[in-house]
Amino acid sequence: MKQRYVEVKKRIYIEAFCGLCNRLEIFVLAYAIHRAFGHEIVLGWPELDVLQVEGTRRGTPGLWGRWGAARVRKCDSQSFQNLAHRRNIILRGFSGPEEWMNAVYEEAASKLHLQASLADEVMAVFRRIGSRPVVGVHLRQGDFPLLSGQNYDLSQGGLCAVPVWWYEWVMQAIVRRQPDACFLVCHNGETKTASLLKKNFDVVEVPVANPYRSDPRHRSARHPVADLFALACCPVILATPVSSFSHYAANVLGGESVCLLPPPRMSVGEPAVVRIRGHKRLLDHWVHACLHGKNEPLAPSLEGIELDRRADFQWLDSLRDQ
């Protein structure tokens, strides 16, 4: 009697244990493992109702998937090689060997597709704005606590909110140079924070409600996927340091955006602005640059920054999930 051999499927699982953009970076590591060793990628994300990740399937590890699985939080080159013959891998962290992740970084991002109706909602916002210049604003509040109303110091807490007065200060500088500029604001936390900016600036938002249930500190009133792709259409973004959401919008999705942030330390009496260049670079590089000042100081007038550019949203057409 001829013996039958059944090929054992190797799988990588990424569950919804952290924010969307952290998971998108973890997907890059998963994609590198897939390309190197052939593992299937399985995603257990709520956002897959509007976000298709080509070449993956939806699911969770279940009891048998967890049994004996390699649980990976940090992955150096040797650990990466050791995963070649592991049947099940559960990824819990986004740091991986640069030589493997850099090689697939852009290819992994190209696997993302957006539900057609959601892409239409985002594009409609920019069509209503027309030819006016647009600046994106990412207010990371809620899960990023405000440590001080007067001082901003990343050494006191890497995941801390940027005070609203910094955004107001930079937005005023933009309007002085470009009076017809409008601001696309994406935020989480309390809605009254964004309301402060609406008093003095022309602010627009993507009018799609957030359908996901999550930690109320982290949750946005607006749809996080729509906000992410809309922010990525903005040629200039006022970002939140360390935030992977800011990084993905400015540096990974769409074209490169000019990314303006506060320096690691400043005060309300001496506000400042810097530029970080992180186009198509790993999230680890972005975090390091934000924390350790690998940036370009700018004049308060933002001299040298093009502020007259309209939103670039035509690339969304190629991402539409038909």
LINPE-V948228 format. One line per field, one symbol per residue. burial: # if it has 24 or more other ideal C-beta (glycine too) atoms within 12 Angstrom, else .. A space follows every 10 residues. Layout:
burial=???
This chain:
burial=.........# ######.### ########## ####.##.## ########.# ###.##...# #...#...## ##..#...## ..#..##### #######..# #..##..##. #####..### ###.##..#. .######### ####.#.... ##.#....## ########## #####.##.. #########. ..##..##.. ######.#.# .#.....### ########## ########## ########## ########## ####.#.... ######.### #######.## #...#..#.. .#..#.#.## ###.##..## #.
